[in-house]
Amino acid sequence: MQTAVAATANAVGAGAQATSQYAKGTSITTGTASQTAPFGSLVNDAIASVNAMETQARTAVDGMMTGSGVDVHEAMISMQKADMAFELALAVRNKAVQAYQSVMGMQF
């Protein structure tokens, strides 16, 4: 799973670097403050979050298997969270690739 996440990060990161000369950043509103963050850093943060969930799930499963106090339901919840986060990242990547292919297919 980490290999697929890393490949997605590299592909999206390369696309973000290629388009960074046109887009200065994406506006993010948190509470009352507004800040600007480049698209590439948003993608890297999201992928890091997915990777952290996957690592947490692996740790929970290892803890359950070794009997170090992790219950079955805790391990299953961690695994489902990691799976859902990965599926969301994969769906976003697929939509980005689909949009790119659609733009490349346009005739000017």
N, C-alpha and C positions, 0 to 999 in steps of 0.2 A: 504494500500500500504506500510506503514511503517513496518508492521509486516513481510511482505514478504521480504522487503529489509533487515531487521534485521536478519531474518532467513538465508538469503543468506550470509550475512556478517559473521554470526557465523559458518556456514558450510564451507565457503571458508577460513576463518581465522583458523579454526581447521586444515584444510588440509595444509595450509601454515605453521603452526607450526610443523606439522608432517614432512614436507619435508625440513624444514629449516636446519636440520642437514646435508643435502646433498648439498643444494644450498646456497652459501654465499650471493648472491644478484644479482640483475638485473642492468645492466648498463644503465643509462639514460644520453643522451646528450642534454644539454640545451645551445644553443648558442655556445660559444667556450669552456665552462667548461663541464667536465664529472664527474658525481658523481655516487655512488653506493647506491641503496635503496633495502631493502629486499622486496620480493614479497608480504608479508602480509601487509606492510605499503602502497604499491601501491593499493592493493585491498581496504583497509580501506579508503584511500583518494578518490578512485572512488565512493565508496558507500556513503561517506560523501557528495560528490558532487551531487549525485543523490538525497539524502535526502534534501539537500539545495534547489535544484530545485523544489522538491515536496512542501517544505515549502513555497517557493516563490509563487508557483502557488496557494496554499491554501490561502495565504495572498491576492493575487490579486483577487481571486474569492470573498473572504469576503469583500474586499474593493468595488468591483463592486456591491455586493448585498446590502451593507449598504449605497451606494451612496457617498462614500468618495473620488470621483475624479478618479477612475479607469475605463477606457473605456472597452467596451466589447471585442474589438479586442486585447487589452493588456492582459486581463485575458485569452483569448483563446490561444494566443501565449505562455504565461507562462504554460498553461496546456499542450499544445502540446510538448513544450520543455521537461517538466517533464515526459510526457508519452514516448517520444522517448528515453530519458536517461534511464528510467526504462526498456524499451524493450531491449535496448542494454545490460544493465547489466544482464538481464534475459537470453539473447542469449549467453553471455559469460559464465555464470554459466552453462547453458545447455551443451555447448561445453566442458567445463572442466569436468563435470560429465560424458559425453560421452567418453572423452579421458581416464578418470580414469577407467571406466568400460571396455574399450578396453584393457588397460594395464592389468587389473586384469583377463581378459579372456585369456591372453596369457599363453602358457605352456612353461616352461623352461626346 
